[in-house]
Structure formats: structure tokens, C-alpha cells
Amino acid sequence: MLTQTSEWKDRFDVAPWMVRIEADNESKLSKVSCVDCFQVRSVSVDRFIEKIGDVSGSVQYEIRSGLSKVLSIE
């Protein structure tokens, strides 16, 4: 599954499905961004050409939590 990433806005703080991602060496993002857990898509892994960045385990947990709220799953 894949989610949309976009520029972080302070107003997203109240939305539990918007997960903040810091711009750092691990994420390789140029600015503070967020994952919008409402924008979920299924994509074949064969379509991925190269891995550009990564997120920490804690951010992965927050994304998992956001997805569980949006999709009503545990």
C-alpha cells in the first residue's frame, strides 16, 4: 500500500490521519512533510524503481495507527 506525501501545514495537527515526517538524512525529504492516510492506494512492488528515503520505526507506527483509524481496522 502507498500513501500520498505532501507539505506539512500546522492545521494538520488536529487530524489523526495526517502523520508528520521531518526532513532529515533518513527521510531524504527537502522540507517537513506529512503522510495523508486518507490517500491510500495499492501498487505493485514491481513499479518501484529505487528507494529514495526511509522513515523511523516510530513514524511507521504513527502511519499504521492513522491507517487503522481511517480503515477501521486494528
CNS distance restraints for C-alpha pairs under 8 A (distance, minus, plus):
assign (resid   1 and name CA) (resid  40 and name CA) 6.62 0.50 0.50
assign (resid   1 and name CA) (resid  41 and name CA) 5.56 0.50 0.50
assign (resid   1 and name CA) (resid  42 and name CA) 4.56 0.50 0.50
assign (resid   1 and name CA) (resid  43 and name CA) 6.14 0.50 0.50
assign (resid   2 and name CA) (resid  40 and name CA) 5.62 0.50 0.50
assign (resid   2 and name CA) (resid  41 and name CA) 5.13 0.50 0.50
assign (resid   2 and name CA) (resid  42 and name CA) 6.13 0.50 0.50
assign (resid   2 and name CA) (resid  43 and name CA) 6.74 0.50 0.50
assign (resid   3 and name CA) (resid  35 and name CA) 6.33 0.50 0.50
assign (resid   3 and name CA) (resid  36 and name CA) 6.32 0.50 0.50
assign (resid   3 and name CA) (resid  37 and name CA) 6.10 0.50 0.50
assign (resid   3 and name CA) (resid  38 and name CA) 7.77 0.50 0.50
assign (resid   3 and name CA) (resid  39 and name CA) 5.37 0.50 0.50
assign (resid   3 and name CA) (resid  40 and name CA) 4.65 0.50 0.50
assign (resid   3 and name CA) (resid  41 and name CA) 6.36 0.50 0.50
assign (resid   4 and name CA) (resid  35 and name CA) 5.76 0.50 0.50
assign (resid   4 and name CA) (resid  36 and name CA) 5.61 0.50 0.50
assign (resid   4 and name CA) (resid  37 and name CA) 7.49 0.50 0.50
assign (resid   4 and name CA) (resid  39 and name CA) 5.58 0.50 0.50
assign (resid   4 and name CA) (resid  40 and name CA) 7.05 0.50 0.50
assign (resid   5 and name CA) (resid  33 and name CA) 6.59 0.50 0.50
assign (resid   5 and name CA) (resid  34 and name CA) 5.45 0.50 0.50
assign (resid   5 and name CA) (resid  35 and name CA) 4.63 0.50 0.50
assign (resid   5 and name CA) (resid  36 and name CA) 6.37 0.50 0.50
assign (resid   6 and name CA) (resid  33 and name CA) 5.41 0.50 0.50
assign (resid   6 and name CA) (resid  34 and name CA) 5.50 0.50 0.50
assign (resid   6 and name CA) (resid  35 and name CA) 6.71 0.50 0.50
assign (resid   6 and name CA) (resid  36 and name CA) 7.67 0.50 0.50
assign (resid   7 and name CA) (resid  31 and name CA) 7.12 0.50 0.50
assign (resid   7 and name CA) (resid  32 and name CA) 6.32 0.50 0.50
assign (resid   7 and name CA) (resid  33 and name CA) 4.29 0.50 0.50
assign (resid   7 and name CA) (resid  34 and name CA) 6.14 0.50 0.50
assign (resid   8 and name CA) (resid  12 and name CA) 7.25 0.50 0.50
assign (resid   8 and name CA) (resid  20 and name CA) 6.70 0.50 0.50
assign (resid   8 and name CA) (resid  32 and name CA) 5.71 0.50 0.50
assign (resid   8 and name CA) (resid  33 and name CA) 4.41 0.50 0.50
assign (resid   8 and name CA) (resid  34 and name CA) 5.29 0.50 0.50
assign (resid   9 and name CA) (resid  13 and name CA) 8.00 0.50 0.50
assign (resid  12 and name CA) (resid  18 and name CA) 6.20 0.50 0.50
assign (resid  13 and name CA) (resid  18 and name CA) 7.54 0.50 0.50
assign (resid  16 and name CA) (resid  66 and name CA) 6.06 0.50 0.50
assign (resid  17 and name CA) (resid  35 and name CA) 7.92 0.50 0.50
assign (resid  17 and name CA) (resid  36 and name CA) 6.10 0.50 0.50
assign (resid  17 and name CA) (resid  37 and name CA) 5.09 0.50 0.50
assign (resid  17 and name CA) (resid  38 and name CA) 6.76 0.50 0.50
assign (resid  17 and name CA) (resid  63 and name CA) 7.70 0.50 0.50
assign (resid  17 and name CA) (resid  66 and name CA) 4.43 0.50 0.50
assign (resid  17 and name CA) (resid  67 and name CA) 6.87 0.50 0.50
assign (resid  17 and name CA) (resid  69 and name CA) 7.24 0.50 0.50
assign (resid  17 and name CA) (resid  70 and name CA) 6.86 0.50 0.50
assign (resid  18 and name CA) (resid  34 and name CA) 6.16 0.50 0.50
assign (resid  18 and name CA) (resid  35 and name CA) 5.62 0.50 0.50
assign (resid  18 and name CA) (resid  36 and name CA) 4.82 0.50 0.50
assign (resid  18 and name CA) (resid  37 and name CA) 6.24 0.50 0.50
assign (resid  18 and name CA) (resid  66 and name CA) 7.15 0.50 0.50
assign (resid  19 and name CA) (resid  34 and name CA) 5.13 0.50 0.50
assign (resid  19 and name CA) (resid  35 and name CA) 5.07 0.50 0.50
assign (resid  19 and name CA) (resid  36 and name CA) 6.72 0.50 0.50
assign (resid  19 and name CA) (resid  37 and name CA) 7.75 0.50 0.50
assign (resid  19 and name CA) (resid  59 and name CA) 7.53 0.50 0.50
assign (resid  19 and name CA) (resid  62 and name CA) 6.52 0.50 0.50
assign (resid  19 and name CA) (resid  63 and name CA) 6.20 0.50 0.50
assign (resid  19 and name CA) (resid  66 and name CA) 7.38 0.50 0.50
assign (resid  20 and name CA) (resid  32 and name CA) 7.32 0.50 0.50
assign (resid  20 and name CA) (resid  33 and name CA) 5.94 0.50 0.50
assign (resid  20 and name CA) (resid  34 and name CA) 4.32 0.50 0.50
assign (resid  20 and name CA) (resid  35 and name CA) 6.63 0.50 0.50
assign (resid  20 and name CA) (resid  59 and name CA) 7.93 0.50 0.50
assign (resid  21 and name CA) (resid  27 and name CA) 7.72 0.50 0.50
assign (resid  21 and name CA) (resid  32 and name CA) 5.98 0.50 0.50
assign (resid  21 and name CA) (resid  33 and name CA) 5.16 0.50 0.50
assign (resid  21 and name CA) (resid  34 and name CA) 5.27 0.50 0.50
assign (resid  21 and name CA) (resid  35 and name CA) 7.41 0.50 0.50
assign (resid  21 and name CA) (resid  55 and name CA) 7.62 0.50 0.50
assign (resid  21 and name CA) (resid  59 and name CA) 7.17 0.50 0.50
assign (resid  22 and name CA) (resid  27 and name CA) 7.30 0.50 0.50
assign (resid  22 and name CA) (resid  29 and name CA) 7.55 0.50 0.50
assign (resid  22 and name CA) (resid  31 and name CA) 7.27 0.50 0.50
assign (resid  22 and name CA) (resid  32 and name CA) 4.80 0.50 0.50
assign (resid  22 and name CA) (resid  33 and name CA) 6.47 0.50 0.50
assign (resid  23 and name CA) (resid  27 and name CA) 6.18 0.50 0.50
assign (resid  23 and name CA) (resid  28 and name CA) 6.49 0.50 0.50
assign (resid  23 and name CA) (resid  29 and name CA) 4.69 0.50 0.50
assign (resid  23 and name CA) (resid  30 and name CA) 5.70 0.50 0.50
assign (resid  23 and name CA) (resid  31 and name CA) 5.04 0.50 0.50
assign (resid  23 and name CA) (resid  32 and name CA) 4.92 0.50 0.50
assign (resid  23 and name CA) (resid  33 and name CA) 7.18 0.50 0.50
assign (resid  24 and name CA) (resid  28 and name CA) 5.79 0.50 0.50
assign (resid  24 and name CA) (resid  29 and name CA) 6.40 0.50 0.50
assign (resid  24 and name CA) (resid  30 and name CA) 7.76 0.50 0.50
assign (resid  25 and name CA) (resid  29 and name CA) 7.82 0.50 0.50
assign (resid  26 and name CA) (resid  53 and name CA) 5.98 0.50 0.50
assign (resid  26 and name CA) (resid  54 and name CA) 5.52 0.50 0.50
assign (resid  26 and name CA) (resid  55 and name CA) 6.38 0.50 0.50
assign (resid  26 and name CA) (resid  56 and name CA) 7.81 0.50 0.50
assign (resid  27 and name CA) (resid  52 and name CA) 7.94 0.50 0.50
assign (resid  27 and name CA) (resid  53 and name CA) 4.54 0.50 0.50
assign (resid  27 and name CA) (resid  54 and name CA) 4.71 0.50 0.50
assign (resid  27 and name CA) (resid  55 and name CA) 5.47 0.50 0.50
assign (resid  28 and name CA) (resid  52 and name CA) 6.85 0.50 0.50
assign (resid  28 and name CA) (resid  53 and name CA) 5.07 0.50 0.50
assign (resid  28 and name CA) (resid  54 and name CA) 7.46 0.50 0.50
assign (resid  29 and name CA) (resid  33 and name CA) 7.53 0.50 0.50
assign (resid  29 and name CA) (resid  53 and name CA) 7.60 0.50 0.50
assign (resid  35 and name CA) (resid  63 and name CA) 7.35 0.50 0.50
assign (resid  36 and name CA) (resid  40 and name CA) 7.97 0.50 0.50
assign (resid  37 and name CA) (resid  63 and name CA) 7.04 0.50 0.50
assign (resid  37 and name CA) (resid  66 and name CA) 5.90 0.50 0.50
assign (resid  37 and name CA) (resid  67 and name CA) 5.43 0.50 0.50
assign (resid  37 and name CA) (resid  70 and name CA) 6.88 0.50 0.50
assign (resid  38 and name CA) (resid  67 and name CA) 7.57 0.50 0.50
assign (resid  38 and name CA) (resid  70 and name CA) 6.41 0.50 0.50
assign (resid  43 and name CA) (resid  47 and name CA) 7.28 0.50 0.50
assign (resid  44 and name CA) (resid  48 and name CA) 7.80 0.50 0.50
assign (resid  55 and name CA) (resid  59 and name CA) 6.08 0.50 0.50
assign (resid  55 and name CA) (resid  60 and name CA) 6.61 0.50 0.50
assign (resid  56 and name CA) (resid  60 and name CA) 6.29 0.50 0.50
assign (resid  57 and name CA) (resid  61 and name CA) 6.16 0.50 0.50
assign (resid  58 and name CA) (resid  62 and name CA) 6.32 0.50 0.50
assign (resid  59 and name CA) (resid  63 and name CA) 6.19 0.50 0.50
assign (resid  60 and name CA) (resid  64 and name CA) 6.14 0.50 0.50
assign (resid  61 and name CA) (resid  65 and name CA) 6.11 0.50 0.50
assign (resid  62 and name CA) (resid  66 and name CA) 6.11 0.50 0.50
assign (resid  63 and name CA) (resid  67 and name CA) 6.10 0.50 0.50
assign (resid  64 and name CA) (resid  68 and name CA) 6.16 0.50 0.50
assign (resid  65 and name CA) (resid  69 and name CA) 6.39 0.50 0.50
assign (resid  66 and name CA) (resid  70 and name CA) 6.31 0.50 0.50
assign (resid  67 and name CA) (resid  71 and name CA) 5.86 0.50 0.50
assign (resid  67 and name CA) (resid  72 and name CA) 7.99 0.50 0.50
assign (resid  67 and name CA) (resid  73 and name CA) 7.98 0.50 0.50
assign (resid  68 and name CA) (resid  72 and name CA) 5.37 0.50 0.50
assign (resid  68 and name CA) (resid  73 and name CA) 4.72 0.50 0.50
assign (resid  68 and name CA) (resid  74 and name CA) 5.78 0.50 0.50
assign (resid  69 and name CA) (resid  73 and name CA) 6.80 0.50 0.50
